[in-house]
Amino acid sequence: MADPLRDDLDTGKPVIEEGMGLREGVVREVLDALDQNDTARIEELVEPLHYADTADLLEQLSPGDRRLVVAILKPLLEPDTIAELDEAVRDEVLDLLDTEEVASVITELDSDDAVELVADLEPEAQKAVLSAVSDSERVMLEQGLAYPEDSAGRMMQRDVVAVPSYWTVGEIIDHLRAAEELPDDFYDLFVVDSKYRPVGTIPLSRVLRTVRAISVGEIMESDRELNTIPAMTDQEDVAHLFRQQNLISAPVVDEDGRLLGVITVDDVVDVIDEEHEEDLMRLAGVSEADTFRAVLETTRKRFSWLLINLGTAILASLVIGAFAATIEQAVALAVLMPIVASMGGNAGTQTLTVAVRALAMKELTPANAMRVIIKEVIVGGINGILFAFIAAAVAGVWFQDLNLALVMAIAMVINMLVAGLAGTAIPLGLAMRGIDPAIASAVFLTTVTDVVGFFSFLGLAAWVLL
């Protein structure tokens, strides 16, 4: 039987553009080697790949092929490759490893990636893995897991370079050369006081350019310029701070102001990408993992969202049903009423998209909410008037009825005004109540524009035409 997942790869097009990831045809070559049971060829193809490219390769395979390739590549599979995988695929791969192998992977990862990986494990597997790592590693993981998901404490790296303010540049350099346990990559050194509270920061480049005799206090950036992040801060707020202040790294502190760890810009890039993807998916009621989930699981996840949409559609149908007698006397109403509801829905979606994005970027706040709402209502009103002329002209020419054209025009203006109001007010209201506006805004907006569109059009028709 043909494998549709494999057929999709045999199109002659690059899997990823040259120079931007996997070389053209590498997935096809791996599958061919798999068919021929040529394990040496698979290892030869994968060994030179960057760990992120290996993750892309595994994600593009079918579950069956992925299991076979992982079994072959176990000795070559870098821990960073597993951390880079989409969560759904990563769960599949981890299921193919025993407890000792998973523990070995976790030990090799940066602390933030290790905590994220352990957090995704099932409770029994998580307990087994924590028992398999060293005592110091287990303490670090348990401390990270104690923080809420999507918090600064969960995403921070615990390995930091901290120096006292009384050191000189020479002492810093000697320390960096002699210390055995340093982060693989770091950009800033944090100056701490006797209680291990950060009081300043020094870019690594500044240390390298300064003579040895200069003291730390002379070259550090003071605490007024230090952006400390409480461990309980939401990751969206962390990303906003990095974007606003153009940060490369920032220290994370506990409630007493003591240094716990550091968040670096590469972690923030992942957060920005994750939050953007999450909001986009939630607006449509789907998940980023749908690409990798099984058919039945994907169907189950989407069913509840579609069920809610069915309920809102029934509500709109009840409005239409209330005017059944009116529609029976003027068939043209049944032809034209979807236009009013559709235009309102599309206009509202435009406003909703802008509002959700502005909320995510901290550009829409209670302080400027009224100004933004008024602006969107005005925009909706202007577009409503413009499209009212167009829709009225179409209705008048089509059905040769000026009164029908007038009803069409007024209903169009009303629904476009409501669309501008609802498209901003709904996500703002949800956000003020602590509800993610990306989750429910679209359902509420569709309901409002459909109900208002049908009610205004059919209500006006019943009053003017009959």
ABEGO torsion letter per residue (X at the ends): XBBAAAAAABAGBBABBBGAEBBBGAAAAAAAAAAAGBAAAAAAAAAABBAAAAAAAAAABBAAAAAAAAAAAAAABBAAAAAABBAAAAAAAAAABBAAAAAAAAAABBAAAAAAAAAABBAAAAAAAAAABBAAAAAAAAAAAABBBGBAAAABBABBBBBBAABBAAAAAAAAAABABBBABBABBBBBBAAGBBABBBBAAAAAABBAABBAAAABBBAAABBBBBAABBAAAAAAAAAAAGBABBBBBBAAGBBABBBBAAAAAAAAAAAAAAAAAAAAGBBAAAAABBAAAAAAAAAAAAAAAAAAAAAAAAAAAAAAAAAAABAAAAAAAAAAAAAAAAAAAAAAAAAAAAAAAGABBAAAAAAAAAAAAAAAAAAAAAAAAAAAAAAAAAAGBAAAAAAAAAAAAAAAAAAAAAAAAAAAAAAAAGBBAAAAAAAAAAAAAAAAAAAAAAAAAAAAAX
